[in-house]
Amino acid sequence: MADFVIWPAFRDLVVQFPQLQERMAWLADLSMYIRCEWPYALEDALKPDPINGTVDLVELAKEHIWNLECWSVGPSFRKFVMNADVYLQIRDG
């Protein structure tokens, strides 16, 4: 399950504490509430290829999604991991 964790410090915690791999409620919560903060309109993140019609991300969007500071989970994640804020970014409200 550690393969699904994008934050290195939290991934290390999951590996160090096997009980986190047994009780998976934290992973369900993370999956439901993970968010990448994109401050622009969604259509500004996409660019269609005029030749074949495929859609790709613009360079700024690609840079944005690779920045861990842009990713967060919901506040409900705190009930699963003690000191969760140390390991990943948690949104307020």
Residue pairs with C-beta under 8 A, 6 or more apart in sequence:
1 14
1 20
1 21
1 24
1 27
2 11
2 14
2 15
2 21
4 27
4 30
4 31
5 11
5 14
5 30
6 68
6 71
7 68
7 71
7 87
7 88
9 86
9 87
9 88
10 81
10 84
10 87
10 88
13 20
13 81
13 87
14 20
14 21
20 26
20 81
25 80
26 77
26 80
26 81
29 73
29 74
29 76
29 77
29 80
30 73
30 77
32 74
33 73
33 74
33 76
33 77
34 71
34 72
34 73
35 71
35 72
35 73
35 74
35 91
36 64
36 65
36 70
36 71
37 70
37 71
37 72
38 45
38 61
38 64
38 70
44 58
44 61
45 57
45 58
45 60
45 61
45 64
46 55
46 56
46 57
46 58
46 61
47 55
47 56
47 57
47 58
48 54
48 55
49 55
49 56
57 65
64 70
68 89
69 89
71 88
71 89
72 88
72 89
72 90
72 91
73 88
73 89
73 90
73 91
74 90
74 91
75 90
75 91
75 92
75 93
77 84
77 88
77 90
78 84
78 85
78 90
81 87
84 90
